[in-house]
Amino acid sequence: KQWYQRRVRAIIMTLCTIFGTPANLLSLMYFAFKRKSEGLLLVLYVAISCTDTCICLCHIPVTALLFNGRKASFFRSVLMCEIWEYVYGLLPYYSMFLVMLLTVTRTVAIIKPFLKINTLYIYILMFCYAAFLLLLVLLKILLGTTWYIKEIGYCVSSSPNNTWVVMSHVLNLFQVAVPSVIIFSSFWLSLDRLLRRPNVQMGAWKVRHKVSVTISMFTGLFLFWNLPYFTNTILMTIAFKNYPKPFFTSTFMGSYSWLIGRVLFVVLNAATNPILYMFRMKGFAQWIGLIKTEDSRGKIKNNFKYLMPITRTLTLNPAITNARAETKRSRPEGRAFRV
């Protein structure tokens, strides 16, 4: 039974890599080349697509271990184990932070539509949080030790220094709990406002309403996929001194809950985001269709013109033009006619 469960998880994660990696790369290209006034929104989508692409690739070693019975083939090397732990340890946390920024900014736009957000502060926050995560990685390298745990199915980092262990756990709780609570609160606030708002028919407001609904669906999807990881983090905080007792003593909680919450569902979230883009963003779906129908490299490159602002030219009807010319020629001299 355990062999069957391992294979099912490994197959699901393999499919996520096969579909999620090219889909997120296409999303990244679309948002990077798209030219519209919503600069902050596009930057956040570009960063999320880039993070999702890395997540779809970084879980490959864990998937390979599930196929061979969790034997430490790839993670026999301490260096490879450390690289995986440090790189993959950044991605879910930064993804949570980006979704938090996206949800909060859109909630503010829903509640106070005329309030202008200073995008420079958002960019500074993105840069500072990335620097904070890199600092944590540096501290792990200096103070921690990384090794592979077969029961969990991936590498973890710890330290003989009890002070650093407590500090790292508090930081981990902060990185998971605070963004999750803010995302959840913003999601319900925006959902409440959207449900109370009547049907919007005007052009610009209708587009904004659709964008808000899309981001709310995106946030709801994120909360659904990250709920197991959030739950495990809270349970581990409660049972910190007596871990694995009382919550992680069973085979499922001890061997599978962390693998499902930290790897499988995070990868599923990254792979399903492009599906939401395709169904909710008409321009993205049309752009994907253009790429599928073209073969040559030059034609695909020309498809980026679809993302540029379109200049429309007025074409006159030849029949109307000829009729006006005939009227001019048949007009008597000395008399004015209004055509």
C-alpha positions in Angstrom: 0.0 0.0 0.0 2.8 2.4 0.9 4.6 1.5 -2.4 1.4 2.4 -4.3 0.9 5.7 -2.4 4.6 6.7 -3.1 4.2 6.0 -6.8 0.9 7.9 -7.1 2.5 11.0 -5.4 5.6 10.6 -7.6 3.5 10.4 -10.8 1.4 13.5 -9.8 4.6 15.5 -9.1 6.1 14.3 -12.4 3.0 15.5 -14.3 3.2 18.8 -12.5 6.8 19.2 -13.8 5.9 18.3 -17.3 2.9 20.6 -17.4 3.8 23.3 -14.9 7.3 24.2 -16.1 6.4 25.1 -19.7 3.0 26.6 -18.6 4.7 28.9 -16.1 7.4 29.8 -18.6 4.7 30.9 -21.0 3.0 32.9 -18.3 6.3 34.5 -17.4 6.8 35.5 -21.1 3.3 36.8 -21.4 3.4 39.0 -18.3 7.0 40.2 -19.1 6.1 41.4 -22.6 2.6 42.6 -21.9 2.4 46.4 -21.9 -0.4 47.9 -19.9 -0.8 50.6 -17.3 -0.9 48.2 -14.3 2.8 48.1 -13.7 2.7 46.8 -10.2 0.2 44.0 -11.0 2.4 42.8 -13.9 5.6 42.9 -11.8 3.9 40.7 -9.2 2.6 38.3 -11.8 6.1 38.1 -13.3 7.7 37.4 -9.9 5.0 34.7 -9.1 5.4 33.0 -12.5 9.2 32.9 -12.1 8.9 31.5 -8.5 6.4 28.9 -9.7 8.7 27.8 -12.5 11.5 27.2 -10.0 9.2 25.3 -7.7 8.1 23.0 -10.6 11.8 22.2 -11.3 13.2 22.0 -7.7 11.0 19.2 -6.6 12.5 16.7 -9.2 15.0 15.2 -6.7 12.3 14.4 -4.2 10.1 12.9 -7.0 13.0 10.6 -8.0 13.4 9.4 -4.4 9.7 8.5 -4.3 10.2 6.2 -7.3 13.1 4.3 -5.7 11.7 3.8 -2.3 13.1 7.0 -0.7 16.7 5.8 -1.0 19.1 8.7 -0.7 20.4 8.5 -4.3 20.5 12.1 -5.2 21.0 13.3 -1.6 24.0 11.1 -0.7 26.1 14.1 -1.3 25.9 16.6 1.6 26.6 19.4 -0.9 23.6 18.4 -3.1 21.4 18.1 0.0 22.4 21.6 1.2 21.8 23.1 -2.2 18.3 21.6 -2.4 17.4 22.7 1.1 18.6 26.2 0.8 17.1 26.8 -2.7 13.8 25.1 -2.1 13.6 26.6 1.4 13.4 30.1 -0.2 10.7 29.5 -2.8 7.5 28.7 -0.8 8.2 31.6 1.6 8.8 34.1 -1.2 5.8 32.8 -3.0 3.6 33.4 0.1 5.0 36.9 0.4 4.3 37.7 -3.3 0.7 36.4 -3.0 0.3 38.5 0.2 1.4 41.7 -1.7 -0.9 40.9 -4.6 -3.9 40.2 -2.3 -3.4 43.2 -0.1 -2.9 45.7 -3.0 -6.0 44.4 -4.7 -8.1 44.5 -1.5 -7.1 48.1 -1.0 -8.1 48.8 -4.7 -11.5 47.2 -4.0 -12.2 49.0 -0.8 -10.7 52.4 -1.8 -10.7 52.5 -5.6 -9.4 56.1 -5.8 -6.5 55.6 -3.4 -3.1 55.6 -5.3 -0.6 53.0 -4.0 3.1 54.1 -4.2 4.6 51.2 -6.1 8.1 52.1 -5.1 7.3 51.0 -1.5 6.1 47.6 -2.8 9.3 47.1 -4.9 11.4 48.0 -1.8 9.4 45.4 0.3 10.0 42.7 -2.4 13.7 43.4 -2.4 14.1 43.6 1.4 12.2 40.3 1.9 14.4 38.6 -0.7 17.5 39.9 1.1 16.0 38.7 4.4 15.6 35.2 3.1 19.1 35.2 1.7 20.4 36.3 5.1 18.6 33.3 6.7 20.2 31.0 4.2 23.6 32.4 5.1 22.9 31.8 8.8 21.9 28.2 8.1 25.2 27.7 6.2 27.2 29.1 9.1 25.2 27.7 12.1 23.2 24.7 10.8 23.8 21.2 9.5 21.8 19.6 6.7 21.0 16.0 6.2 18.5 13.7 4.5 15.7 12.1 6.5 14.2 9.1 4.9 11.0 9.2 6.9 10.2 12.7 5.6 11.5 12.2 2.1 13.7 15.3 1.7 16.6 17.2 3.4 16.2 19.3 6.5 18.5 21.7 8.3 19.1 21.8 12.0 21.8 22.7 14.5 23.3 21.4 17.8 22.9 25.0 19.0 19.6 25.1 20.9 19.3 28.8 20.6 19.5 28.7 16.8 17.0 25.8 16.7 14.4 27.9 18.7 15.2 31.0 16.6 14.9 29.2 13.3 11.5 27.7 14.4 10.2 31.1 15.4 11.3 32.6 12.1 9.7 29.7 10.2 6.4 30.3 12.1 6.7 34.0 11.3 7.3 33.3 7.6 4.3 30.9 7.3 1.7 32.2 9.8 1.9 36.0 9.3 1.5 36.0 5.4 -1.2 33.3 5.7 -3.3 35.3 8.2 -2.9 38.5 6.2 -3.8 36.6 2.9 -6.8 35.0 4.5 -8.1 38.3 6.0 -7.6 40.2 2.7 -9.3 37.4 0.8 -12.5 37.5 3.0 -12.5 41.3 2.9 -12.3 41.5 -0.9 -14.8 38.6 -1.3 -17.3 40.3 1.0 -17.0 43.6 -1.0 -17.3 41.8 -4.4 -20.4 39.9 -3.3 -22.1 43.0 -2.0 -21.2 45.1 -5.1 -23.9 45.1 -7.8 -23.2 44.0 -11.4 -20.7 46.4 -13.0 -21.6 47.2 -16.6 -19.3 50.2 -17.4 -16.2 49.4 -19.4 -13.3 50.5 -17.1 -15.0 49.4 -13.9 -16.0 46.1 -15.5 -12.4 45.3 -16.3 -11.3 46.2 -12.7 -14.1 44.1 -11.3 -12.9 41.1 -13.4 -9.3 41.6 -12.3 -10.4 41.6 -8.7 -12.5 38.5 -9.1 -9.5 36.7 -10.8 -7.1 37.7 -8.0 -9.7 36.5 -5.4 -9.9 33.1 -7.1 -6.1 33.0 -7.3 -5.9 33.7 -3.6 -8.5 31.1 -2.7 -6.6 28.5 -4.8 -3.4 29.5 -2.9 -5.1 29.1 0.5 -6.5 25.7 -0.4 -3.2 24.3 -1.5 -1.1 25.7 1.4 -3.6 24.8 4.1 -1.8 21.4 5.0 1.6 23.2 5.3 0.1 25.9 7.5 -1.6 23.2 9.7 1.6 21.2 10.1 3.5 24.3 11.1 1.0 25.2 13.8 0.9 21.6 15.1 4.7 21.5 15.2 4.7 24.8 17.2 2.3 23.3 19.7 4.3 20.1 20.1 7.7 21.7 19.7 9.3 20.4 22.9 7.9 16.9 22.6 8.1 16.4 18.8 6.9 14.1 17.3 4.4 13.6 20.1 1.5 13.9 20.2 0.5 14.8 16.6 3.2 13.2 14.4 3.5 9.7 15.9 1.3 8.0 13.2 2.8 6.8 10.0 0.8 9.3 7.9 1.6 12.3 10.0 5.3 11.4 10.5 6.1 10.2 7.0 3.6 11.8 4.6 2.1 14.9 6.0 5.3 17.0 5.6 5.9 15.6 2.1 2.3 16.4 1.1 2.2 19.8 2.7 5.6 21.2 1.9 6.3 19.7 -1.5 3.3 18.0 -3.2 0.6 20.7 -2.6 3.1 23.6 -3.1 4.0 22.0 -6.5 0.3 21.5 -7.4 -0.4 25.2 -6.6 2.4 26.3 -8.9 1.2 24.0 -11.7 -2.5 25.0 -11.5 -1.9 28.8 -11.5 -1.4 28.9 -15.4 -4.8 27.1 -15.7 -6.4 29.9 -13.8 -4.6 32.5 -16.0 -5.9 30.7 -19.2 -9.5 30.6 -18.1 -9.7 34.0 -16.5 -7.4 36.1 -18.8 -8.7 36.2 -22.3 -5.5 37.8 -23.7 -3.4 35.0 -22.2 -5.6 32.3 -23.8 -5.5 34.0 -27.2 -1.7 34.4 -26.9 -1.3 30.7 -26.2 -3.5 29.9 -29.2 -1.2 32.1 -31.5 1.9 30.3 -30.3 0.3 26.9 -31.0 -0.7 27.7 -34.6 2.7 29.1 -35.7 5.7 27.0 -36.5 8.7 29.1 -37.5 10.8 31.0 -35.1 10.3 34.3 -36.7 6.5 34.0 -36.7 6.4 33.1 -33.0 8.5 36.2 -32.3 6.0 38.3 -34.2 3.3 37.1 -31.9 4.6 39.4 -29.3 3.1 42.2 -31.4 -0.2 41.0 -29.9 0.9 42.3 -26.6 1.8 45.8 -27.9 -0.8 48.6 -28.0 -2.9 48.3 -31.2 -3.1 51.3 -33.5 -6.4 51.3 -35.4 -6.7 53.0 -38.8 -9.9 54.2 -40.4 -10.8 52.5 -43.7 -13.3 54.3 -45.8 -15.9 52.4 -47.7 -15.2 52.7 -51.5 -18.9 53.0 -52.4 -19.4 56.0 -50.1 -16.2 57.7 -51.4 -17.3 57.2 -55.0 -20.8 58.6 -54.3 -19.3 61.7 -52.7 -17.1 62.3 -55.7 -20.0 62.0 -58.1 -22.0 64.4 -56.0 -19.2 67.0 -56.1 -18.9 66.7 -59.9 -22.7 67.1 -60.4 -22.9 70.1 -58.1 -24.0 73.3 -60.1 -21.8 76.3 -60.0 -22.8 79.2 -57.8 -25.0 77.2 -55.5 -24.1 75.6 -52.3 -25.3 72.1 -51.4 -24.9 70.4 -48.1 -24.0 66.7 -48.5 
